[in-house]
């Protein structure tokens, strides 16, 4: 009964060394991704439980809707369906024409991307990390690197997927970056997250560049991470400092990062790789003359 274990200082040193070894193994050699994915799969019931109050409230509110309100809602939905069908017919013709032109130009690009609908079932509690959890995972074909959209624009990308859920890094996260271009003139730049869901920064834009408030920024497709042409943000403020080679430009995200519950998971075109390379949990990509992914990259964490 007089036998004593290791002294507390030795235990602390042992724990620190083991922790450091695990951090290095995960960050540098990606050895713990399987374990992390398994843990995320085990935590899925907690995500569902956290989302249960919203589902119950929605179901309970539906019990008290009267017949007249339901009929009116049905009529509104029918009207919207007719409008969308008309637009779909128009877009189908445009898509056919576009694909024909691409064939004539020997281009392998396609107009539309394959998508599946997912739902946000959890939000990261860390105030310094802008992440959400969606209810689609590897069983649905989702893998790290895939772009996530809502009804208004680009939300972010998948950084980790388990069997039935995936973790999505939002474009507003301070470690996230998206290669974009201005719709009006094709000017290319990098859009960085600021840690604020209402503000993004457009960096490395010369003071002589033709850019105006209100310009729409869409994904440029450079780097192969995000498909080209999806709305990302709108220029909201331009500040020019005398003597500075670059202008300070702020933009407002098009996606409703704090409100959208239904999202679209975008799949790469047929024949393209479905899982993109990543560094740890982060995406990596590099563009000509643009920063690489390991520092502040297209969807990567610094």
GIGIHU-V423010 format. One record per residue. N is the residue number from 1. PHI is phi in whole degrees, 0 to 359 (none if undefined). D_CENTER is the distance of its C-alpha to the mean C-alpha in Angstrom with 1 decimal. Layout:
BEGIN
N/PHI/D_CENTER + N/PHI/D_CENTER
END
This chain:
BEGIN
1/none/57.7 + 2/268/57.9 + 3/287/55.3 + 4/244/52.3 + 5/280/48.8 + 6/301/47.1 + 7/295/47.3 + 8/304/44.2 + 9/298/43.6 + 10/292/43.4 + 11/299/41.0 + 12/298/38.7 + 13/298/38.9 + 14/296/38.2 + 15/296/35.1 + 16/298/33.8 + 17/296/34.5 + 18/296/32.8 + 19/297/29.7 + 20/298/29.6 + 21/296/30.1 + 22/294/27.2 + 23/297/24.9 + 24/296/26.1 + 25/298/25.9 + 26/279/22.3 + 27/285/21.0 + 28/263/23.3 + 29/242/24.1 + 30/53/21.3 + 31/270/24.1 + 32/250/22.7 + 33/298/19.5 + 34/294/21.7 + 35/295/23.1 + 36/296/19.8 + 37/295/18.6 + 38/295/21.9 + 39/297/21.8 + 40/298/18.4 + 41/295/20.1 + 42/294/23.1 + 43/275/21.2 + 44/306/19.8 + 45/302/23.0 + 46/292/22.3 + 47/298/18.9 + 48/296/20.9 + 49/295/23.7 + 50/294/21.6 + 51/273/20.3 + 52/299/24.0 + 53/303/25.3 + 54/295/23.0 + 55/296/23.9 + 56/294/27.6 + 57/298/27.6 + 58/296/26.3 + 59/293/28.9 + 60/294/31.7 + 61/295/31.2 + 62/293/31.5 + 63/292/34.9 + 64/255/36.3 + 65/282/35.3 + 66/276/38.4 + 67/296/39.2 + 68/296/39.3 + 69/296/35.8 + 70/294/34.5 + 71/295/36.5 + 72/295/35.2 + 73/297/31.6 + 74/297/32.4 + 75/296/34.0 + 76/298/31.1 + 77/294/28.7 + 78/296/31.3 + 79/297/31.5 + 80/296/27.7 + 81/297/27.8 + 82/297/30.6 + 83/297/28.8 + 84/293/25.7 + 85/295/28.1 + 86/297/29.8 + 87/296/26.7 + 88/298/25.7 + 89/298/29.2 + 90/295/28.8 + 91/294/25.4 + 92/298/27.0 + 93/295/29.8 + 94/296/27.6 + 95/296/25.5 + 96/298/28.8 + 97/295/30.1 + 98/296/27.0 + 99/295/27.1 + 100/296/30.9 + 101/296/30.5 + 102/295/28.1 + 103/296/30.6 + 104/296/33.3 + 105/268/31.4 + 106/57/30.8 + 107/260/27.1 + 108/264/25.1 + 109/288/21.9 + 110/245/21.2 + 111/282/20.3 + 112/253/18.2 + 113/254/15.5 + 114/284/16.0 + 115/223/13.7 + 116/230/14.2 + 117/267/13.8 + 118/233/12.6 + 119/229/13.3 + 120/285/12.0 + 121/243/15.0 + 122/196/14.5 + 123/230/13.4 + 124/297/14.0 + 125/283/17.4 + 126/285/17.1 + 127/293/17.3 + 128/263/16.2 + 129/233/13.0 + 130/266/10.1 + 131/224/8.8 + 132/227/9.3 + 133/248/11.0 + 134/246/11.0 + 135/270/14.3 + 136/233/13.6 + 137/219/14.5 + 138/298/16.6 + 139/295/19.2 + 140/261/17.1 + 141/88/16.3 + 142/279/12.7 + 143/219/12.4 + 144/303/10.4 + 145/104/8.7 + 146/285/7.7 + 147/284/5.3 + 148/239/4.4 + 149/239/6.8 + 150/245/9.5 + 151/290/13.0 + 152/246/12.8 + 153/172/9.9 + 154/286/6.4 + 155/263/4.3 + 156/165/1.2 + 157/210/2.9 + 158/289/6.1 + 159/246/8.5 + 160/202/11.4 + 161/230/13.0 + 162/255/16.4 + 163/295/18.7 + 164/232/17.5 + 165/223/14.4 + 166/218/11.1 + 167/259/9.4 + 168/244/5.7 + 169/269/5.3 + 170/281/4.8 + 171/294/6.0 + 172/278/9.3 + 173/297/9.8 + 174/293/13.0 + 175/258/12.1 + 176/259/9.1 + 177/216/10.3 + 178/228/9.8 + 179/289/13.1 + 180/230/14.1 + 181/219/17.5 + 182/279/19.6 + 183/299/20.5 + 184/294/24.1 + 185/223/25.1 + 186/79/22.5 + 187/298/22.4 + 188/258/19.7 + 189/198/18.2 + 190/246/15.3 + 191/254/13.2 + 192/254/12.8 + 193/285/11.5 + 194/243/14.7 + 195/88/14.2 + 196/243/15.0 + 197/292/12.7 + 198/254/15.1 + 199/220/15.4 + 200/234/13.9 + 201/248/16.4 + 202/263/17.4 + 203/250/19.3 + 204/60/22.3 + 205/257/23.5 + 206/298/27.3 + 207/291/29.4 + 208/266/30.9 + 209/291/27.7 + 210/273/27.9 + 211/220/25.1 + 212/228/25.6 + 213/296/24.3 + 214/96/22.7 + 215/296/21.4 + 216/271/18.2 + 217/254/15.6 + 218/239/13.8 + 219/295/11.9 + 220/274/14.9 + 221/84/14.1 + 222/292/15.8 + 223/90/15.1 + 224/77/14.1 + 225/276/10.4 + 226/251/9.1 + 227/297/11.7 + 228/283/14.0 + 229/96/14.8 + 230/274/11.8 + 231/300/12.4 + 232/242/10.4 + 233/200/13.2 + 234/232/16.9 + 235/297/19.4 + 236/248/21.1 + 237/205/23.5 + 238/236/25.2 + 239/237/27.5 + 240/249/30.0 + 241/261/32.0 + 242/303/35.4 + 243/86/35.7 + 244/271/32.0 + 245/286/30.8 + 246/240/27.3 + 247/264/26.3 + 248/266/24.0 + 249/234/21.4 + 250/251/19.2 + 251/224/16.7 + 252/256/15.4 + 253/300/11.9 + 254/282/12.4 + 255/290/10.0 + 256/271/11.8 + 257/295/9.7 + 258/261/12.8 + 259/235/14.2 + 260/295/12.4 + 261/253/13.4 + 262/263/13.0 + 263/227/9.8 + 264/246/9.9 + 265/262/9.0 + 266/267/10.0 + 267/260/12.7 + 268/297/14.3 + 269/299/17.7 + 270/303/20.8 + 271/93/22.2 + 272/271/19.2 + 273/292/18.1 + 274/271/15.7 + 275/239/14.8 + 276/270/14.0 + 277/295/15.8 + 278/218/14.4 + 279/246/16.3 + 280/63/16.6 + 281/270/13.3 + 282/257/11.8 + 283/276/10.9 + 284/224/13.8 + 285/199/14.7 + 286/222/17.5 + 287/240/18.7 + 288/296/22.3 + 289/73/23.2 + 290/240/19.8 + 291/295/18.9 + 292/279/18.1 + 293/286/15.1 + 294/286/17.1 + 295/262/17.8 + 296/230/15.1 + 297/242/13.0 + 298/294/10.3 + 299/84/7.6 + 300/268/10.8 + 301/262/12.7 + 302/286/16.1
END
